[in-house]
Amino acid sequence: MAMMTPTNVAMGLPGRVMRRLDTKWFVIGGATLVVAWLTLIPLGFLLWQSFHSTGTMQEPAVLTMENYITAFESAESLVLMGNSLQFAFLTAAFALVVGTFFAWVNERTNTPFKSLFFAMSIIPLIIPGILFTVSWIMLASPQIGILNKVFGSWFNIYSMAGMVWVDGLHYAPVAFLLVTAAFRSMDPSLEESAMMSGASVVQTAFKVTLKLAWPAILAAFIILFIRAIESFEVPALLGLPIGLRVFTSAIYDAVHSYPSNIGLASAYAVVLLLITSVGIYYQSRLSNQGSKYSTVTGKGFRPRVADIGRWRYLTGGIFILYVILVVGLPFLVLLWASLQRYYSVPSWNAVQHLSFNAYAKVLAYPGFYTAVWNSVKLALGGATIVMLLTSIICWITIRTKIQGRWLLDVLASLPLVFPGIVLGLSLMVFYLNFDIGIYATLWIMLMAYVIKFLPYGMRYNSTSMVQIHKELEESAAMSGASWMMTFRRVVLPLMKPGLMAGWIYIIVVSVRELSSSILLYSPGNEVISIMIWEFWQNGQYVELSAFGVMMITALFCFIMLVQSVSKRFGVKGM
């Protein structure tokens, strides 16, 4: 056995130290380069493309302002801008009013069915936007709408009001969850003081509760506005048939026109990007100024609810009506349509011809299993990559003192300002010109999913990272563990609840994703959302409905199964 001497130690120590440093800095540098490549390169090329003509085999692209001139010189461009802002504003306002009302009723009154309603409010988040839109077309279309057939032509879903109704109902649960969180963390002593001074329940709600929750309500409005202005399914299915275009549908039209006008689509995308960036900026500023409205101190408090007397039966009834509108009717109309040989409104004659033929057709459809398998691969792969990559980024931004680490946080959060269709366009344009063999493959769709959901991974992982004390990593290092071993054996296991919750959430939203996939898929690389889109385009309504029922049921069962299993990891929800 060789004797350990100071010389041997001196010669061996630098090597071990260098290996540790090399591993650590290699991972940090690699993660930084990957995030920069994913977020900055497509954005930069999108800007470049918007100032260049769309080149051909005979004529190269040239620098020009023609795309922006074409986009904004006509009166039609003003209509496009007006439609986009009107749709986003009205949708956000409608969703916010509905969500805030239910949050107040659920948290501050003795309305019955509250626990049931909170559970049911999660279900609309599972239903893909395209299925929710299609279900309301079947309910309120002038031609095939069940409600219009039963009650007369009382509502035309193909209108601005119809677009706001569908998108607002679909996003109302988001507002409900955001505002509910604010109400739960609010000290109710000020409300109790107001009521003891003679104020009614309604007066207290408007003059105290809503004013204290104003930052959360305004932040929720901005988030809803951004989500509405980047919405693709509702404007495409309800607006395009009547010529009512917004930016997302205009981008889709420009790309699918003949010849394809990618330069014009890029100009529209840049404008949409600027609008969402302004929204994110003000939402960030609002979050930083929220301390002015703080009411929670070191003293404990127990929220109390107001007795609203007989009005609780009315609010309970409104609860039930809302659940019927956002869960019951959409699912039931899809289920009804899926049991028909040819779509028809409910009647005794139609009941006599119920059939599972549509399900058999979907299962025998040539691309069914390929689309499902592609979606599974992209969802699992994207969720795993996002959660692992953002765990490294969060470690860098929270644990280190590297100069400029805040910039890495900004880069990872940058996709928040990317509407899905803009992200798809930027990747399509870049990898058409920079051919590395991923265009028209699943790899480019996987890249889109990773970019789009990076901010979600950051949210889940940063919450977990800040709860882990640094001394645990220091103890592992003192015991001789390398950085990689410490990160793998100490940090990641302690972050397991956040990792699991983020992983589940990203899987669910990946399976639903349409807006970034619509410009990137190619024959043979379809996913579930694209298959639903093609069913609709081809007029295969019963097959679409059968596929939708199977998809919603599978997602619901997946969430229930994973949540029951993940309790062992301490995960309480998504």
Sequence and secondary structure as in RCSB ss.txt:
>XXXX:A:sequence
MAMMTPTNVAMGLPGRVMRRLDTKWFVIGGATLVVAWLTLIPLGFLLWQSFHSTGTMQEPAVLTMENYITAFESA
ESLVLMGNSLQFAFLTAAFALVVGTFFAWVNERTNTPFKSLFFAMSIIPLIIPGILFTVSWIMLASPQIGILNKV
FGSWFNIYSMAGMVWVDGLHYAPVAFLLVTAAFRSMDPSLEESAMMSGASVVQTAFKVTLKLAWPAILAAFIILF
IRAIESFEVPALLGLPIGLRVFTSAIYDAVHSYPSNIGLASAYAVVLLLITSVGIYYQSRLSNQGSKYSTVTGKG
FRPRVADIGRWRYLTGGIFILYVILVVGLPFLVLLWASLQRYYSVPSWNAVQHLSFNAYAKVLAYPGFYTAVWNS
VKLALGGATIVMLLTSIICWITIRTKIQGRWLLDVLASLPLVFPGIVLGLSLMVFYLNFDIGIYATLWIMLMAYV
IKFLPYGMRYNSTSMVQIHKELEESAAMSGASWMMTFRRVVLPLMKPGLMAGWIYIIVVSVRELSSSILLYSPGN
EVISIMIWEFWQNGQYVELSAFGVMMITALFCFIMLVQSVSKRFGVKGM
>XXXX:A:secstr
     HHHHHHHHHHHHHHHHHHHHHHHHHHHHHHHHHHHHHHHHHHHHHTB    SSS   B SHHHHHHHSSH
HHHHHHHHHHHHHHHHHHHHHHHHHHHHHHHHHB  TTHHHHHHHTTHHHHS HHHHHHHHHHHH TTT HHHHH
H S   SSSHHHHHHHHHHHHHHHHHHHHHHHHHTS THHHHHHHHTT  HHHHIIIIIHHHTHHHHHHHHHHHH
HHHHT  HHIIIIIGGGT   HHHHHHHHHHSSS  HHHHHHHHHHHHHHHHHHHHHHHHHHHTGGGG    SS 
     B  TTHHHHHHHHHHHHHIIIIIHHHHHHHHHHT SS     HHHHTT  SHHHHHHHH TTHHHHHHHH
HHHHHHHHHHHHHHHHHHHHHHHH   TTHHHHHHHHHGGGG  HHHHHHHHHHHHHHS SS TTSHHHHHHHHH
HHHHHHHHHHHHHHHTTS HHHHHHHHHTT  HHHHIIIIIHHHTHHHHHHHHHHHHHHHHH  TTTTTT  TT 
  HHHHHHHHHHTT HHHHHHHHHHHHHHHHHHHHHHHHHHGGGT    
